[in-house]
Amino acid sequence: MQIQIIKADNSKEYYTPEKCFILENINAPADPDLSIARARVEPGITTVNHLLKGVTERYLIIEGKGLVEVGGKISAVGPGDLVLIPENTPQKITNTGQSDLVFYCICTPGFKPECYEAVS
């Protein structure tokens, strides 16, 4: 791995079918063991219930407030809270506030679209 400074480019944020906006901070073949993305959920929205096959995920909440459900356990979350999500565990989050809920998704190994599975 080389020393790098990776600048955030807000123009690359995109909306997903999961009902949230994503800005990838890093998800590169040069560093396959980790990915980091900023997620943004608008007020009143609940993301699609899903799991990541073979990927452990962490949500680091930085703005707003919400209600997270992981493996059937529900908890209120806010700035500074860290949610640990074991691989293959159903998860979703609801923005219960009046402003955007913003958090970082930190995945090991790095996220790949084929690991994502919607859960009904």
Secondary structure, 3 states (H helix, E strand, C coil): CCCCCCCCCHHHCEECCCCCEEEEEECCCCCCCCEEEEEEECCCCECCCEEECCCEEEEEEEECCEEEEECCEEEEECCCCEEEECCCCCEEEEECCCCCEEEEEEEECCCCHHHEEECC
